[in-house]
Amino acid sequence: MLIGKANSEHLLFFTRKGTALAPHNVRRTFREMLESVGLDGVEITPHAFRRTAATLLTNKIDIETAAGVLGHSSTATTREHYAEPDSR
């Protein structure tokens, strides 16, 4: 099993076999989770967490780190579409 194995290139979320999750299965499971806590019908998608991660990384570390984690070749994409500026 791949859990606990140090590999910076390994997927964050993966199947029991260590392969990538199918997008349809992720969305279905996410909808089931929202429904189970009474949030069915709320406009929350798994993609929202990508934006949250980009914003946190940008504001706590730097935009270059956020772009790298998200797999962007340019910080412009991260800045324009994902990371919200720190409002402090």
N, C-alpha and C positions, 0 to 999 in steps of 0.2 A: 504494500500500500504506500502511496506517496505522501500521506500526511506525516508531518514532522521532518520530512526530508528537506534539507536546505537547497533551494533552487530559486534564484531570483526571477527566473523566466516562467515559473509554474503558474498556472491559472489560479485565481483567487477562489472562484467557485467552480466546482467540477463534479462529474459523476463519481460513483463508487469506483469506477475503473480508471479514474484520472483523466477522462476525456472531457472536452468542452460540452457544456449544457446546450441543449437545443433551445433556441429562442422561444419557440411556442410553449415548451414545457415551463420555462422560467415565467413567462407571462401568465400562464394558467395557474401555476402555484402561487404567484404573487396575488392574482385575483382572489384565489381561495383564502389566502392569508388576510386580505383586506375584508373579505366577507365575514370571516370568523371573528373579527373584532368590531363588526358593525360599520365598516367603512366602505361597503360595496356602493358603487356609484360615484365615489369620490374620484376626482381626476388626478390620481397619483399613478405614475408609471415607474418601472425599474430605472428608466433613463433619468429620472429626477435625482437618483442617488449618484449618478455620474456627475451631474452638475454640482451637487453638494460636495462630493469628493474634490472636484476641481477647485471649488471656492475655498474649501478648508486648506488644501495644500498650497494654493496661491497665497492666501492670507497668513498662514503660519510658517511656510518655508519660502517658496518663491514660484514664479510662473513657469520657470524652466522645469522644475521638478514636476509640477502639475502636468505640463505638456508631455513630459516623458512617461509618466504613469498612465496617462490617457492614450498614449501612442501617437501623439500628434507630431508631425515633423516640424511644425512651426508654432511658436507661442501665440501667433496672431489668431489661430483657430481657437485655442484655449481661451484667450482673452475675449474674443468677439462672441463666442457661442456658449461658453461653459462657465467660466469663473466670474462671480459677481464681485465688484470692488468692495473692499473693507469699508464699512460706513462709519468707523470710529474716527 
